[in-house]
C-alpha cells in the first residue's frame, strides 16, 4: 500500500559540525515540497542531526502550527524520526555540504551529498533526484513501461475494461463532480481512473488522495500522450507481460559513460557505482531503483558505501522509528 503524505518527506539541509560533539553533523532542514501539500513527516523545518550511522529529524513546529495546519490535522505530524543510514554519509561530509534526505511513497529512501555543485554521494532511490551538475543518471526508457505494467495486468483482470476504466480530461471544469460520480457509483471492481493531462495541468493532490485513500481504493494514473481511452487501452494491451532481463541504468560524467544492470558495479572516473535493484513495478506502490554513486577515499571503502545502500534498503521495509 502506498504510504500517505504524512509518512513521507523530502528535506534539504546545509550541514555544519556540532560545536561540542566532533562526530556529529547538524543543520536546519527545509522541506522541498510546495506549501499546498503536507510538508513532510516532521514538518517544514526540522532539525537534522547525523551521528555516525544515524540520521535523526526533530520537528520544530510550534503548538499553533500543530493545531491549525490542515495538513497536520489530516495526515498527522511526528515529533521526531530516526534512520540507520550506515557510516558512509557521516564519513564523507564536510562543513557546508548540502545534504538531502527523502522517504518516498513506496517506502524507498534516498540520500545525497552535494559539495559546490559536485556530487559526493548519492545512495538509494536517487534516479529522479538532482545530483549536482556533473553526473547524469538515466534509467532504461523501458522502465517507463514497467510503470504501466501493473495497470496493464489490472486491465487484464477486468471483465469489461470499457466500463471499469474511466477517462477524465483534467481540463474539464466539472472535474470534481466527475470524481464524485465515480466514487459514489456502484462498479464491478477493479476500477481505474485515467486522467488525460499535461505537465502543466495536473489534478489537485486533494482529489488524488480522496481516490487513493477512499474506502474503495480506486487506482488512478496519468496519460500524457494519448488522445482518448481507447488509445490508452490499446497501448497497455501491447505492453510485454514479462520483464526484460537486460534493463540497465546509465551513468554519464563528461564524455564518459557506464551502463549497469541489476547487481552490477563499476567505476566512472573517481566514482564507484553500484546498481542494487532496478525498478520493480508490481501493483502499487512498487519499488524504485536503488543505486549508489560515491566518491571513495582512504577511509570510506567500497564495503562501507555498499553497506549504507543496503541499510537504506532495509529501512524502506520498516516503519518509522522515533
DATAHU-V532421 format. One line per field, one symbol per residue. psi: psi as a letter, one per 40 degrees, with the letter a starting at -180 (. if undefined). A space follows every 50 residues. Layout:
psi->???
This chain:
psi->hhhideeiihihihiiihddhdehhiihiiieiieeiheidfadgihhhh hbehhhhhieiiddddddhdddddeihhdiiiiheadddddeiiheihhi hihieeeiiihihhhfehhdhhhagedeihfaedhhhhihdedddddedd ddddddehdgddeehhhhheehefdddddddddeihihiihhhhhhiiee giiiddddddddeidefhiiiihdfididddddddddehheihiefiihh hhhbeiiihhiheiiaigbehhhhhdhihhgiiieahihhihhhhiaddh idddddddddddddddeiihh.
